[in-house]
C-alpha cells in the first residue's frame, strides 16, 4: 500500500507540475553513450485568470478545426482562459505521425503514439469544448462552420450542426495525393493516419499467411510476398526500411519457407530518393538499399494500379511495364481536402494548390480566419511589389536618394518584413549592405555611396528569386501553432504596443512580427539501426550514433509523459522480444 501511495503521489506531481518534464534521458549502450535531449516545456501558456471569475459571454470565440500537429500545438500554448475555445475534429486524439512507419511493423504500438485530446484540454485554464465531428463547409461571410458528427448512429437524424466563431483556426491537415492515377484509391494503402498504419500491419501479415497456403504455386507465393512502395520521400523510405527489418529480423524466423521469396520494391518518379536531403544522405541511402536487396527503381512513374499488378512508365525511354504485387503502399505527397477546396473557391483562391495566408498566418482576404499546417502555405509578399513604398519610407529627408545610413536603417525592417532579402545577402556572401551598394554604384568611397530609386530597385531586383515555400512537415506545423498561440495571447497588448515591422504602405507598425520558420534538422531512418541526420549548419551524420539521437529526440518530442514511457517501453520490448506478428 505504501508503494502504491508513492506512485499515486508521483503521478499527481507530474500532472500538476508539467515542468518536471524538462529533461528526458535515454541511457544507451551504443558505444557506451548517454544521449540526453529535450526541450519539452510546460504548455499551459500564460497564466490567465480563473475562468469562473470571467464572464464567458464577453470572450471572443475561437474555433479550432483539427487536432494534428498545428491544431494541438496551438491549443497547448493558447491562454484559453481569455477565450471561449471550441475544437472540432473527426478524431478525438493527437497522433505522433513521424512514428507511423514504426507502427506498420509493430516496432511501436498504435496506442503508444496517440494522446486523447480531452487529456490535453482538461489541463488547460478555462473551459474548452471538444466535438468529435467533421467540418464539411466553412461559411466565411456569416462566420459559421457546418459540421457533421462522426457518431452517426442513434442520433435520430441530428448528426449535423452549426458553430459560430469570432476567430477561426483551420488546421485540418491534408489527404494523400493520388495524382488521379487510376486504381490507387481502390487498391493502395496510404500512410497518413493511425488507421492506415494498422491496416498496413494486418495486410503484411495477411500476405505472409496467404503465401503459406498449400494450394499456391511458386509464382503465386512470390506475388503475395512482393511489397511495393510508391514514393521515395522520407515516409516511403522509412517504411521500406522498417519493412525490410521486420522481414529479416522477425518474419523469416516464423515463415522459413518465405525467406527467399520476399521482395521489396521502391518506386520513385524522380532521379533520386530523399531529394530534399543532402546528397551525401541520398547516396548512402541508395547504396544501402541496393546492398540489402531492396529493388530501387528511380525514374519510374506509376500510371495505373489494378488489384493484381501495378503499371509503371520509365521516364527515360517511355517503356511501360507491369509488376505483380501482394501489397502496395502509396506515399507520394499530399493533396487538398474537399472542404478546403470548396472554401478556396468561396474566397477566390481557385488557382492555388493549398490555402494562401500572409506572413501572420491569416487567410488572404479573411481577417478573422487563420490557417496553418499542411492545409495552407504562406504567400510571402515580393519586395518588388512594394519597392517604391519602401524607398519613400526609407528616404526620410525626401532628397530623392538614399544615403548609406538611410539604407542601413531601413534594411533591418526590410529583412524582418521580407525574409528573402536576408537569404539573398547570405547566398551572395555579401558581408554588409555597403558592399551591396558599392556593387551597384561602382564607387569605392563609402561616405559618398547613395542610391536613387532606380539604383535601389537594381540593388534588390534579384532578392525575390530566393523565395521558398515551407515544407509540409510536422516541424513547420508545430512552430506555426506555437507562433499563432503567442499572437492570440498577446493580441490585446499588441494593439497598444505593436512589435512588428513598419507598414511600408501605410502608417504605424504591424502588431506582430511575421512568422519565421526555424529549421531544426531532419532524420531519415534507413533500417539496421542506422539513421541519417541532417542538422543546421550543414552537419550530416549517418550511422548507429544518429539512430540513438533519433530515439532520444523522438521520445522527448512526445506530447505527454505517458506516451514517452509507452514509446520507450515499446522500443525496449522490440530489442528483447522482437516485433509482434499477430494479426490484431
N, C-alpha and C positions, 0 to 999 in steps of 0.2 A: 504493500500500500504506500509505503514511504517513497519507493522508487517511482511509482505511478504518479504520485503527487508532484514529484520533481519534474517529470516530463510535462505534466499539465502546466506547471508554473513556467517552464521554459517555453512551451508553445505559446502561452499567453504573452510572454515577454517579446517574442518575435513578432506577434501580431500587433501589439501595442506600440512597439518601437522598431519600425522598419529600418532605422539607421543601423541596426545591428548587422544588416546585410551588406555592409560596406565592402567587405573583402571576402572573396571565395578562393580557397586554396585547394588545388588538386595536387596530391602527393603522387609523384610518378616514379617509376623505376627505370625510365628510359635514360640511359647514360647517367644514372644517379641524379636526375634532375628534380627540381622543385619548381613548378610553374604556378605563379600567382598572378591572377588578373581579375580585376573587376572595377567597374565604375558605377556599380549599382547604387542608386540613390533613393532616398525617400521620395515618393511620387505624390505626396499629399499636396504639393504646391504651396501657395501662400496660405497661411493660417487665416481663415475667414471667421466671421462671427458665427455664433451658434444659430443654425437655421431656424430654430424655434423662436428666435427673437426677431426674425426678419419677415416682413410681410411678403409672401411669395407672389402676390398679385402685382407687386411693383418690380419684380425681377424680369429681366429680359429672358425670353425662352430660347434656349439653344437646342436645336435638334441635330443629332449626330446620326448619320446613316453609315453603318458598317462597324464591325469590331475587329478589323485586321490591324496591321501594324500602325497605320496612320490614325485610325479612329481610337484605338486603345491607348496609344501614347498620348493623344490629345486629352482623353478622359483622365488618365493618371496624373497629368500635370496641370489640369484645369482647376482653378479655385472654384469649385462647384457651389460653395456657399453663397456666391454673389449672383448666380444664375439659376434659372429654372431649367434643368437639364433633362432631356429625353433622348433615349437611344433606341434606334430601330435596326435590327439585323436579323437575317434569316437563320443565323446560328447563334446559340447562346454561350459561345466561348471564344477565347482568343487562341489561335494556333501558332506555334513557333515554326513557321513554314520552312526555314532553312534545314530543318531536320526531317522533312518529309521523305527524302530518299532513304534515310535510315529506317523509317517506319515500313517501307515497302518490303524490306528483307528481315524484319524482326530484330535489327540491331537495337532499336529503340521502340518501345510500345507506344501506341497512339495516345493513350491517356496520359502518358508522361510529358507530352509536349503541349497539352491544352490546359487552359485555366478558365473555369466558368466566369463569364463576365460579371455575374452577380457577386462573386467573391471579390472582384476588383472594386465595384462601385459601392459595396457596403462599407468599405473602409474610408470612403470619401466624406468630407463635410457636406452638409446639406442633403436634400432628397434628390435622388436620380431615379427616373423611371426607365425601365427597360421593357421593350416589347419584342418578342420573337416573331418577326414578320418581315415581309419583303416589300420594299418600295417599288411600285410599278409605274408611278407617274409623279413628276415634280411640276407644280403649278407656281412658277416664279411670280407671275403677275399678282396672284391673290395670296401669296406666301402660304401655300398649303402643300402637303405631301400626301399622296394617296398610297395606302399600304394594304397588303393582303396577308392575313395571318398564315403562319406556317402550320398552325394547328387547325387543319380544315375539318377534322372530324368532330361531330357533336356540337357544332356551333350554330345550327339551325339557320344556315344561310347568312350569318352575320360576320363572315370572315373578313370583310373589307371595312376599313375605317380611314378617317382623315385626321391629320395632325397639323395644327397651325405652328408657325415659328416666327421669331424675330430675326434669328440668325440660323442659317442652315450650313452644316458642315458635311460635305459629301466625301465620304471615304469608303466607297463601295468596291474598290479594287477593280480587277479586270477578269476576263474569261480567257480560256485558251484560244489561240488564233489558229484556225484550220486553213486559212487562205482559200476557202471554198473548195478545197480538194475533195473530190468525190469519195465517199465511203469512210471518211475519217471519223465523223460523229458516231457512226454506227459500229465501227469495228476497232477503234483505237482506245486505249486508256490515256487519260490525261493525268497530270501530277500537279494540281493546283490546290486541292483540298485534302483534309484528313481522310475523307471517304474515298478519294481517289487512291491514296496510298494503301488503304485497307483492301480495296478491290484488286489492286496490283498484287499484293501479297497473296491473296487467295488464288489469283489466276496463275501465279508462278507455281504454287503447289499443285494446282489442278493439272498443269502441263506435265509435271513430273509423274503424277499419279496416272494420267492417261497413257504416258509412254510405257508404263509397266504392264498394261493390259496384254493378255496373251494372244489376242486376235489381231494385233497390229503388225504390219510389215516393217522392215528396217527403214524404209523411206518415210513411212508414217511416223515412226518414232523420232526420226531426225527432224521432221517438220514440227512435231509437238514441242521439241526441245530447242527450237530456233527462236531466240528472243531478239526482236528488232527495236532499236531506239532511234527515233527520228528527232534530230536536233543536237548540235554539238556545242550548245551553251553550257553554263555551269550545272543546271539541273540535269540535263541529259547525260553529261559526262559523269556526274556524281552517281546517278542511278546505275549507269553501266558498270561503274567501278564497284558499287555496293553489290550488284547482282553477281558480278564475277567472284567477289569474295564469298558471298553466300553459297554459290555453287561449289567453289573449290574447297572451302573450309568446312562446310556442313552437309550440303545435299548429296555430294558424291559418296559420302560415307553411308548415307541412308538409301541411296539408289545406285549401287555399284554398277549396274548394267548400263546406266546412263552416262557414265564418266566420259566416254569417247564420243558421245552423240551430241552433247550440249554445244551450242554455238550462239555467240552474242555478236550482233552486227550493229554498228553505229553509223547512221546516215547523216551527212551534213551537206547542205547545198553549197556552202562556201568552200574556199580553198583550205581552210584550217579550222580545227575546233578551238574553243576558248579564245576567239579572236579579240575579245575585249581585255585579255590578259597580256602581260609581257611576252615577247616572242620566245624567251627562254623557257617560260612555263608551257607555252604551246608546243614547242619542240619536244620537251621532256614528256609531256602527256601523250603525244602521238607515238613517240618511240616506245614508251612503256606499254601502251595498249597493244601495239603490234607485237611486242615481245611476249606479252601474256596471252596472245591468241585471240584478242578481240578484233573482229573484222572491221576495220575503219575505212569507210568509203566517203571521201570528200568529193565535192563536185557532183553529188547525186541528189537530184530533186525528185521528191515523191509526187507523182501525178495522179495516182489512183490507189485505193485500198479496197479489197474485197474481203470476204470472210475467210478466204483461203490463202491469198497472196497479196503482195504489195508491189506495185509497178513503179519503177524509177526511170528517170531520163538523165543521161550523162550530159553535163553542161559542155564538155569539150567537143564531143563528136555527135551528140544528139541521139546516141544509142539508147533504145528502150529495152529494159529487161524486167522480168518478174521474179519475185523472191517468195517462196512459200514460208509461212511462219506459224508459230504457235501462239505468240503474243506480241502486240505492238504497243509501245509507249510513245505518245506524241508530245514532244516538248520543244516547240518551235517559236515560242514568243507569246505575246498577249494580244488580245483584241478588246474592243469596247463593248460593254454590256448594252443590251437593247434599251433599257431605261435611260442610260446616259446619251445614247444616240438620239432618242426622242427629245430629250432635254436640249441637246445641242441644236437640233432643228428649230426648237421653240425660240431660242435666243440668237439665232442667226450664225451659228458656228458649223455650218453644214459641210464645209470643205476641210475639216480638220480630222485627225486620227483620234485624238482624245480631247477632253475639255481643256480650254486655254484659260490660264489665270495670269494675273500680273505678278509682280515680284513680292507682293504681300499675300499671295495665295487666294486673292479674291477672283471669282469667275468674272471674266471680262464682260462688262455690261450689266453686272448684278452686284450692287454694293453690299448686300446683306448675305450673299452666298459665297462660301469658301469651298474649295476642292483641293484635295491632297491625296498623295499615294499614287497607285498605278492608274487611276481613272483620269488623271489630269497631268498637265505639264505646264511649266512656267514659260510664258511667251515673253522672253526678255526683250525689252524695248531697244531699238537700234539707236546708236549715238547720232548717226547722220540724220535721223528724223527730227532731232532736237538741236542740231548743231548751231543754228542761228540763235535760238533762245539761250543756249549755253554760252555762246560768245557774248551776247548782250549782258547776261548776268555777270560774267567774269570781267567785263570791261567796266570797272567801277567808275573810272574818271571820264567815261564816254568819249575817249580820244579816238576811237576807231581802230586802235591797235591794242594788243595785249603785251604788257611788259613781262619780264621773267617772273616778277613777284606775283603779278595778277594771274599768270598761267599756273604758277605753283600753288597759289591759294585755291584756285578752282579745281586743281587736279584731284585733291583728296575727295571732294564732293562728287566729282565725276566718277572716280573709281568706285565709290560707295554705291552710286546710283546705277552705274553701268560696269559690271564686273569684267566685261570683255576687254576694257581698257587696261586694267591691271594685268590680265593674262597676256595681252598683246605686248606690253612692255617687258614682261618676263620672257616671253618667247623670242623677242627681238634682242634680248640680252642688253637692253638699254639700262644703264645704271641709274640715271636720273632724267628728269624732264629737260634739263639743259641740253643734254646730248641729242634728245629728240628734236628740239627746236633748232639746234645748230645744223642737224642733218637737213632740215627743210630750208634753212636760210643760207647755208654755206658760210656762216660767219663765225669766226673763232673768238670774237670779243664777247665774253659772257654778259657784260654790262649792257651792251647795245642790242642784244637779241630782242626783237619784237616781232609780233605776228599780226597781220591784218586778217580779215575774215577768210580770205582765200587761203592764206598760209595755215590758218587754224584748221580749215577743212582738209587741207592736204596732209597736215600732221596726223589727223585722226581718221583719214579716209579708209584705212585698212583694218581698223580695230574690230569692226562688226564681223569680219571673217572668222574671228575666234569664238563666236557664239556657239554654244553646245547645249543640247537637251540633256537633262538629267536622266540617268538610267532608272529603269523601273525595278528598284531593289528595296528590300526591307529597310536597309540603312537610310535611304533617302526618305522613305515614308515616315520612319520613326523621327528623324530630325525635323521634318515638316510638322508633324504632330506636336512636338515639343515647342517649336517656334510659335505655332498658332496659339497654343495654350498660353504662352507668355504674353502674346498680344492681347488676348482676351483678359488675362489677369490684370494687365496694366492699361486697359483701354481708357478708363476714366482719368488716370493720371496723365496719360499721353495726350489727351485732349487739351490739357492745360500746359503741359511741358513736352512738346514733341521732341523726339530724339533723332528723327530721320534726316536725310539729306535735304537741301533746299529744293523747292519746287521751281524748276527751270522755266516752266510755262505758267507761272503764277507767283503768288506771294506766299511768304511763310515757309514752313518746313513740313515734310511728311511726318505723320505721327510716329511711325516705327521705321527702324532700319529694314531694308529689304532682306528677304530670306537668302542666306548663303549656305550652300551645302559644303560640308567639310568631309572629304573622303578619308575614312579611317582604315582603308585597306580591304582586301577581299581574299577569300580562301577558295581553293579548288581541291577537295579530297579526291585522290586518284586511286584509292584502294591499296591493299597490302600495308596498311598503317603508314601510308605516305600521303602527305598533303603539300600542295604548293600554296605559298602565302606571298601576296604582293601588297606591301605596306607602303605608306607615304615615304617620300624621299627616294623613290626608285629602289627600294630594298626588296629583294626577292630571296625567298628561302624555300627549298624543296627537300623533303625527306621526312624522317621519323620525328625529328625535333619539332617541325612545323605541325605534325599531327597532334603532338601533345599541347602545343599552343592552341590549336583548333579546339581540342577538348576543353581547355581552360576557358577560352573566350565564349564558346557556345554554352557552356554551363553557367557562366557568370551572367550572360545575357538573358537567361530565362526570366519569366515575368514574376516568379514568386519563389520562395524557398522550397515550397512543396515540389514544384516542377524541377528545380535544381537537384534536389535529392533523388527524385524519381529517375531523371536522366542519367545521373552519375551511377545510380544503382543498376540501371539497365546496361550501361557500358561494362560495369564490373561483372554482371551476370553473364554477359556475352563472352568476356575473357575467360571466365571459369567454366561455363557450361555450354557455350556455343549458342547459336541462334535457334529459336523455336521454329519448328516446321509444321506445327499443327495448322489445320485449315480452320481458323477461328477469326 
